[in-house]
Amino acid sequence: MSTKRSHSKKRSTPDLFSCPAPTCSNTIDLGVTLPDPVMQLMLEKCAAILNKKGVDYTDGRAQTDRLWNFRTAAEKLGVTIRQAWGTYYFKHDTSVLRYARGGKLESEPIEERIADCINYLLLLAMIVDEEKRQKAGK
């Protein structure tokens, strides 16, 4: 007896790494219904943080080079942009893991750290995309 699943509607989704960069806005329209309102609120918080902190972390270049901070740190430290990213991400990851182990966070609420981790992973996706484009000669 065969247990093949039929996919009557296979949704065509664009390849994340081949899409042009979207323009910056304060709203997120994912075109999907998220299973929980907390998820929607977190993604909205992520977008707000990216827009707010982006100006500071990119020395005012948020619209033209969202990765400026990592690029500059990598150059000054003599490491790759991914290694520079990892150093920044580690701080947030450590805080979230401390919270998970039952510890207290003193400087920011856990929701801020979760949003920071999500944002840093999105920035890593941009780094991966940039590396793939450079490798492909684009």
C-alpha positions as CSV (number, residue, x, y, z in Angstrom):
1,M,0.0,0.0,0.0
2,S,1.4,3.3,-1.0
3,T,1.3,6.3,1.3
4,K,2.2,9.0,-1.1
5,R,1.0,12.5,-0.2
6,S,-0.6,14.5,-2.9
7,H,0.2,18.2,-3.0
8,S,-2.7,19.6,-4.9
9,K,-1.4,23.2,-4.4
10,K,2.3,23.5,-4.5
11,R,3.0,27.1,-3.7
12,S,5.8,28.7,-5.7
13,T,8.1,30.6,-3.4
14,P,11.0,32.7,-4.6
15,D,14.5,31.7,-3.6
16,L,15.4,33.9,-0.6
17,F,18.9,34.5,-1.8
18,S,18.0,35.6,-5.3
19,C,15.4,38.2,-4.3
20,P,16.4,41.9,-4.6
21,A,16.7,43.6,-1.2
22,P,13.4,45.2,-0.1
23,T,13.1,48.8,0.8
24,C,13.1,49.6,4.5
25,S,9.7,50.0,6.1
26,N,8.2,49.6,9.6
27,T,5.6,47.0,8.5
28,I,6.0,43.4,7.7
29,D,3.5,41.7,5.4
30,L,4.5,38.0,5.2
31,G,1.5,37.1,3.2
32,V,0.8,34.2,5.6
33,T,-1.2,33.8,8.8
34,L,1.1,33.1,11.7
35,P,0.0,30.4,14.1
36,D,0.2,32.7,17.1
37,P,-0.1,36.5,17.6
38,V,3.1,36.4,19.7
39,M,5.0,35.5,16.6
40,Q,3.5,38.4,14.7
41,L,4.3,40.8,17.5
42,M,7.9,39.5,17.7
43,L,8.5,40.0,14.0
44,E,7.1,43.5,14.2
45,K,9.4,44.2,17.2
46,C,12.3,42.8,15.1
47,A,11.5,45.2,12.2
48,A,11.2,48.1,14.6
49,I,14.6,47.3,16.2
50,L,16.2,46.9,12.8
51,N,15.0,50.3,11.7
52,K,15.8,52.0,15.0
53,K,19.2,50.5,15.7
54,G,20.2,50.2,12.0
55,V,21.1,53.9,11.8
56,D,23.5,53.7,14.8
57,Y,25.1,50.4,13.9
58,T,25.7,51.4,10.3
59,D,27.0,54.9,11.0
60,G,24.0,56.3,9.1
61,R,24.4,53.8,6.2
62,A,21.4,51.6,7.0
63,Q,19.7,52.3,3.6
64,T,22.9,51.6,1.6
65,D,24.9,49.1,3.6
66,R,23.1,47.2,6.4
67,L,26.3,45.1,6.9
68,W,28.7,48.1,7.3
69,N,29.3,47.4,11.0
70,F,30.3,43.8,10.4
71,R,32.4,44.8,7.4
72,T,34.3,47.5,9.4
73,A,34.8,45.3,12.4
74,A,36.1,42.4,10.1
75,E,38.6,44.8,8.4
76,K,39.9,46.3,11.7
77,L,40.2,42.9,13.4
78,G,41.6,41.1,10.4
79,V,38.8,38.5,10.4
80,T,36.1,37.5,7.9
81,I,32.7,39.3,8.0
82,R,31.2,36.0,9.2
83,Q,33.6,35.9,12.1
84,A,32.8,39.5,13.0
85,W,29.1,38.7,12.9
86,G,29.6,35.6,15.1
87,T,31.2,37.8,17.8
88,Y,28.3,40.1,17.9
89,Y,25.8,37.3,17.8
90,F,27.5,35.4,20.6
91,K,26.6,38.1,23.1
92,H,22.9,37.8,22.4
93,D,23.0,34.0,22.2
94,T,24.7,33.8,25.6
95,S,22.0,36.0,27.2
96,V,19.2,33.9,25.7
97,L,20.9,30.6,26.9
98,R,21.4,32.2,30.4
99,Y,17.7,32.9,30.5
100,A,16.8,29.4,29.3
101,R,18.9,28.0,32.2
102,G,16.8,30.0,34.6
103,G,19.0,33.0,35.0
104,K,18.0,36.6,35.2
105,L,18.8,39.2,32.6
106,E,19.7,42.5,34.0
107,S,20.2,44.8,31.1
108,E,17.2,44.1,28.7
109,P,14.0,42.0,28.8
110,I,14.3,38.6,27.2
111,E,12.0,39.7,24.4
112,E,14.6,42.2,23.3
113,R,17.3,39.5,23.3
114,I,15.1,37.2,21.3
115,A,14.4,39.9,18.8
116,D,18.1,40.7,18.6
117,C,18.9,37.0,17.9
118,I,16.3,36.9,15.1
119,N,17.7,40.1,13.6
120,Y,21.3,38.8,13.8
121,L,20.2,35.6,12.0
122,L,18.6,37.8,9.3
123,L,21.8,39.7,9.0
124,L,23.7,36.5,8.6
125,A,21.3,35.5,5.8
126,M,22.4,38.8,4.1
127,I,26.1,37.9,4.6
128,V,25.5,34.4,3.1
129,D,23.7,36.0,0.2
130,E,26.5,38.5,-0.4
131,E,29.1,35.7,-0.3
132,K,27.2,33.6,-2.8
133,R,26.8,36.6,-5.1
134,Q,30.6,37.3,-4.9
135,K,31.4,33.7,-5.5
136,A,29.1,33.7,-8.6
137,G,30.8,36.9,-9.8
138,K,27.7,39.1,-9.4
